[in-house]
Amino acid sequence: MASKKEKKELELTDLPGIGPAVAAKLESAGILDLMSLAVASPATISDSAGVSQAVARKAIQAARDLLDLGFSDGLEFAEKRANIHYITTGSKNLDELLGGKGIESRSITEAFGAFGSGKTQLGLSLAVNVQLPKDQGGAEGKCVFIDTEGTFRPARIKQFAEGVGANPDNVLKNILVARAFNSDHQMLLLDKISEMIKEGEPIKLLIIDSLTAHFRAEYSGRGQLADRQQKLNRYMHDLMKLAETYNLAVYVTNQVMANPAQLFGDPTTAIGGNIVGHASTYRLYLRRGKQGSRVAKLIDSPNLPDNEAVYFVTSAGLRDKA
């Protein structure tokens, strides 16, 4: 009963100064829920909804009061994290590298590496595995796949689905694919995901392959670097907010470039610099290993040691043996 009441409270129109017309304007500007409103500025709300800054300020404050955005003690925080779910990669070695259960929700897991290192294959494997029952390492949910480079392959999904004993057509039906044609379209699709979840789609995983391709192509010169990083920063923050608000697991792939300043060791570095690096909860560097294997190196994590894992990409998915 309490959950029904809570759902009823979490409507934009329940706030002072927000009627159906204003709520519709806010929704068209991408502000679909109380959290989006609570973290917005009065100027943004005023411009997008056509209300005065005083009304906007009042609505923002009411949203903050309803959501109780203050501090909570460590025990309460631990309880909030109790509903986190995990999605197996298919490889026990790779799952162990990520803490034992695979990638986690409310987090961004970034994989970067050279062409052919297996970034997309890991994404396709996760898109299948998220649909598995929880006792098999899944989350019993759907996947959204934002494709920026034409990498989504239904035939590969069917192979991986057969590898876990699932119906290939049913698995494909539970993967919602969108091709993003530029960085603005890529950003707009995040709002669409919020809408779909609100309409009842049980989305548990968001994959972006690749995160930086459009940003890199559209802002190519050194003079445009600051603009690119600013836009990328906003996108990463929107991703973090989406993951946190809807308890989503987010997996993004990233391109690499050679760092000429690196004199020793591997000169490969991820695109996006510190902005992407700091926003990602877990960072994996993927490369080809011996005898057709792949090697994943955990570069950054809030709670796990840096380590490596060896796995294979097979026709049945990611496995520990070829």
Buried (B, 14 or more C-beta within 10 A) or exposed (E): EEEEEEEEEBEBEBBEBBEEEBBEBBBEBBBBBBBBBBBBEBEBBBEBBEBEEEBBBBBBBBBBEBBEEEEEEEEEEEEEEEEEBBBBBBBBBBBBBBBEBBBBBBBBBBBBBBEEBBBBBBBBBBBBBBBBEEEEBBBEBBBBBBBBBEBBBBEBBBBBBBBBEBEBEEBBEBBBBBEBEEBEBBBEBBBBBBEBBEEEBEBBBBBBBBBBBBBBEBBEEEEEEEEBBEBBBEBBEBBBBBBBBBBBBBBBBBBBEEEEEEEEEEEBBBBBEEBBBEBBBBBBBBBEBEEEBBBBBBBBBEEBEEEEBBBBBBEBBBBBEE
